[in-house]
Structures are given as C-alpha cells and as structure tokens.
Amino acid sequence: MTVRRLGILFAVLCGGMGAVGFVPRIQHSEPAGIELSLPASIGEWQGRDTAVSKAERQQLGPETEFARKIYRNASGDEIFASIVLAGHDMNTSIHRPELCLPSQGWTITGSGTAAVPLDGAPNHVLRVTRLRNLSTILLGNGKPASIYCLDYYWFVGCRETTPSHAARMLIDIRDRLLKGYNQRWAYITVNAAITSGFKNGGLSEKQTDELIGAFIRQLVPKVQKPGVKIG
C-alpha cells in the first residue's frame, strides 16, 4: 500500500476523530519482524559490541531494546550497525535518526531514498533512507577537519518494511484501526565514514555507498525474519 493510499485511508477513518491521540490503544502486539541480535561476523566483517548512550536510552521509552556493533574488515574499514526495537508505545519507543544526529555533533547535508538490491529473486530491492552527514573532528596535529558519513536506515514491521517514518506511522494507525493490533517496529541503521583524504586507500562517497550496500545485502537475511515483505 502506497503512502498516498495510506494517507487517504487515515483521512477517511480518522477525519472525525480529530487527532492521532484518539486512535485506540491496543494491548495486543504482533511479534517483531527482526531478530534482536547482530552476528559476531558478517562475511569479511568482524563485529564488536558498542554501548548505547544514556541520553538515547532516556529519549526513548523504557521498553525499547537495542543491538549495536561496530564491524571492521581486514582493510581497516569500519561500519556501524544498530537495531532499535520499539516497546508498546509507538509515540515514545522509536524515532527517526534525524532527531538524534544533531545532538551527536552531526549536521545532515543531504537526505533521500536509495534502493539496495538484495540477493534472491529479480527486483528484490530494499528501499532505505540515505542521509549524508557532516561533522568536525580534530586531527592528530590538533587542526579541525570536516568528515562526512553516509547513514542508511529503514523500518521493519511484523510483515513489511518501509524507509519512511511517515509511512510507518500511517501503517501503524491502519493496523490499530482495522486489524486491532500494534506492531513492534524496529529500525535498522547502517553507516560508515567517507574516509578519502583521511587514510591511505580511503573510500570515496561512491565507494562508501557500495560498501554499505554490500554489507546490507549480507545483513538483511541474518536479522529480518523470512515472512517480512521487503519494500
């Protein structure tokens, strides 16, 4: 179902209800569409656990769960991967990365969608949100330098995926009104720095896109359950 059709459905069903706050609270939750764990290794990548900040835990609902690792390959490239699984309150348990990146020192300089071809049937493509972020770091000589990173994320429900926070909210409202259940949504984030100019053999923006896409192709079958429709 497209975002436009979901929007029409929401307007028809909720037009007389005034606001999202009037959408009924549902106690029943469908099983999550992800496995809340990240593998120790993914192909050539070896992972290590990394902590979730106190600020992030405080921002989200108390039932929110996390899995988070930094992966490194033999070339010294690093990829950050994170899963955030919502609790039962859709208003506090999950948010877009755009909301927390500025507080972590990143400025979003570009935002759009990307299509990541997956292994399997032809046209098996995962749609994700792609962010291009800028931060300032201090080099070894004490001089500041600008560094960019690419951040891919998408939301995973019990039966479908979407790159859009707005679409996720509309799907959630549809399910509460028409199907009588909550979804325990998760969002998966994969990011990597553009290292060209910072190390020998550093990666350009295009190469970083390719690196992240190849990583996601290996990650998806390990963390998303088989019944989830890729979209």
MARKE-560667 format. One record per residue (C-alpha): residue in one letter; x, y, z. Coordinates in pm, whole numbers, padded with zeros to 5 digits, always signed. Example, Ala and Ser with C-alpha at 12.3 -4.5 7.8 and 13.67 -1.06 7.14 Angstrom:
% MARKE-560667
A+01230-00450+00780S+01367-00106+00714
***
This chain:
% MARKE-560667
M+00000+00000+00000T+00147+00338-00102V+00192+00633+00132R-00073+00824-00066R-00331+00548-00025L-00246+00515+00342G-00292+00889+00381I-00635+00873+00220L-00730+00579+00444F-00617+00769+00751A-00813+01081+00650V-01133+00883+00591L-01111+00677+00908C-00981+00945+01143G-01132+01261+00998G-01398+01265+01265M-01162+01168+01544G-00958+01487+01543A-00604+01365+01616V-00377+01065+01645G-00427+01079+02019F-00780+00943+01965V-00658+00632+01786P-00747+00346+02022R-00479+00197+02241I-00435-00170+02167Q-00287-00419+02411H-00212-00697+02163S+00122-00670+01979E+00231-00878+01683P+00574-01048+01701A+00867-00837+01587G+00986-00890+01230I+01353-00892+01329E+01589-01094+01541L+01720-00862+01810S+02082-00961+01768L+02368-00881+01537P+02601-01162+01431A+02960-01169+01553S+03076-01174+01190I+02922-01093+00854G+03132-01216+00564E+03472-01047+00595W+03348-00821+00874Q+03420-00886+01242G+03196-00713+01493R+03231-00590+01848D+02957-00465+02076T+02928-00092+02137A+02735+00082+02412V+02407+00270+02383S+02436+00618+02529K+02246+00715+02843A+02092+01009+02657E+01949+00780+02389R+01802+00545+02646Q+01639+00839+02822Q+01496+00973+02496L+01313+00650+02418G+01052+00450+02605P+01164+00217+02887E+01065-00094+02684T+01292-00003+02391E+01559-00267+02317F+01888-00237+02132A+02152-00436+01947R+02460-00248+01832K+02802-00334+01689I+03093-00180+01505Y+03227-00403+01227R+03578-00390+01085N+03732-00564+00783A+04092-00655+00701S+04139-00323+00518G+04058-00129+00832D+03720-00005+00706E+03453+00028+00974I+03075+00003+00959F+02838+00087+01243A+02520-00125+01262S+02232-00076+01503I+01887-00223+01566V+01638-00033+01782L+01325-00231+01869A+01024-00037+01995G+00820-00118+02301H+00441-00098+02301D+00408+00282+02294M+00457+00397+01935N+00487+00761+02045T+00797+00722+02264S+00969+00397+02172I+01113+00478+01833H+01215+00780+01629R+01398+00881+01315P+01778+00910+01332E+01739+01270+01212L+01616+01360+01561C+01926+01248+01746L+02208+01310+01496P+02237+01687+01567S+02284+01620+01940Q+02568+01383+01848G+02751+01657+01658W+02632+01575+01304T+02476+01812+01053I+02256+01649+00789T+02364+01784+00450G+02159+01554+00230S+01857+01327+00262G+01684+01099+00014T+01596+00739-00057A+01813+00465-00201A+01743+00119-00338V+01965-00167-00224P+01941-00476-00449L+01926-00793-00239D+02021-01147-00327G+01736-01365-00445A+01461-01302-00698P+01496-01031-00963N+01375-00687-00848H+01423-00792-00485V+01514-00443-00363L+01520-00290-00016R+01423+00078-00006V+01606+00279+00259T+01651+00639+00369R+02001+00768+00288L+02146+01053+00492R+02470+01237+00421N+02606+01383+00744L+02886+01625+00828S+03087+01662+01147T+03409+01832+01256I+03692+01628+01406L+04036+01717+01538L+04331+01567+01353G+04644+01440+01524N+04804+01783+01477G+04516+01949+01659K+04367+02106+01346P+03994+02071+01277A+03875+01886+00968S+03536+01811+00817I+03436+01449+00780Y+03128+01306+00612C+02943+00983+00677L+02662+00802+00498D+02375+00671+00707Y+02123+00419+00569Y+01816+00326+00772W+01481+00156+00732F+01190+00045+00949V+01088-00320+00988G+00739-00420+01100C+00594-00763+01159R+00513-00810+00788E+00666-00525+00588T+00945-00269+00564T+00945+00099+00479P+01214+00368+00455S+00967+00635+00568H+00879+00742+00922A+00552+00893+00793A+00456+00570+00617R+00540+00372+00931M+00307+00590+01138L+00023+00551+00887I+00070+00174+00869D+00062+00165+01249I-00264+00361+01260R-00415+00140+00988D-00331-00173+01186R-00475-00037+01509L-00800+00074+01346L-00860-00210+01102K-00674-00508+01244G-00673-00445+01618Y-00304-00489+01691N+00020-00299+01747Q+00339-00363+01559R+00667-00370+01747W+00854-00171+01486A+01229-00175+01464Y+01462+00045+01273I+01795-00071+01141T+02079+00175+01082V+02400+00108+00891N+02656+00384+00848A+03017+00441+00751A+03251+00738+00720I+03378+00865+00385T+03750+00817+00450S+03905+00953+00131G+04168+01206+00236F+04188+01070+00590K+04378+00747+00537N+04573+00569+00267G+04333+00389+00041G+04039+00581+00191L+03698+00542+00029S+03519+00799-00184E+03148+00869-00138K+03059+00631-00422Q+03280+00358-00278T+03126+00409+00066D+02778+00369-00084E+02891+00044-00246L+03048-00077+00079I+02729-00013+00279G+02509-00171+00012A+02720-00488+00005F+02709-00506+00384I+02329-00465+00394R+02285-00746+00140Q+02459-00981+00383L+02294-00836+00693V+01926-00849+00593P+01882-01231+00581K+02054-01259+00919V+01833-01014+01108Q+01498-00990+00924K+01256-01279+00957P+01163-01462+00634G+00795-01358+00645V+00871-00987+00624K+00790-00836+00283I+01080-00631+00151G+00970-00292+00023
***
